[in-house]
């Protein structure tokens, strides 16, 4: 995978996610792709599971900005900023770790999210009510 290929994939992902084009999941991910919305969660595995997960954002207004950090062989790291609502009611800063299959689709997707107000230290977490 090269830089242009990763940028094309990210643009297709955003466009498909934004428009709710669930058919695009099959073009973006391998049949048995692992999709982790957090490094601490179990993977959504396969097209049907990924499609169901994408439906969580159906009908929501959001904006996305992304920057490619690195590409090394079949691995890539992308920073993604997502803002929900107009006016903005929630925002996330994400790091996507992607592993590509030989056909250009992603076979492993892992997302690391952060958002305003989230504890950034063990001491802060201990003071934050759940």
LINDA-V28139 format. One record per pair of residues at least 6 apart in sequence whose C-alpha atoms are under 6 Angstrom apart, sorted by the first residue. I is the first residue (numbers start at 1). J is the second residue. Records with the same first field share a line. If there is no record, write none. Layout:
I = J ; J
//
This chain:
1 = 73 ; 74
22 = 51
28 = 105
29 = 105 ; 106 ; 107
30 = 105 ; 107
31 = 46 ; 47
32 = 45 ; 46
33 = 45 ; 46 ; 107 ; 108
34 = 43 ; 44 ; 45 ; 108
35 = 43 ; 44 ; 109
36 = 43 ; 110
37 = 111
38 = 111 ; 112
44 = 50
61 = 84 ; 85
62 = 83 ; 84 ; 85
63 = 82 ; 83
64 = 81 ; 82
65 = 80 ; 81
66 = 79 ; 80
67 = 78 ; 79
68 = 78
69 = 77 ; 78
70 = 76 ; 77
74 = 99 ; 100
75 = 98 ; 99
76 = 97 ; 98
77 = 96 ; 97
78 = 95 ; 96
79 = 94 ; 95
80 = 93 ; 94
81 = 92 ; 93
82 = 91 ; 92
83 = 90 ; 91
84 = 90
92 = 114 ; 115
93 = 113 ; 114
94 = 112 ; 113
95 = 111 ; 112
96 = 110 ; 111
97 = 109 ; 110
98 = 108 ; 109
99 = 106 ; 107 ; 108
100 = 106 ; 107
101 = 107
119 = 125
//
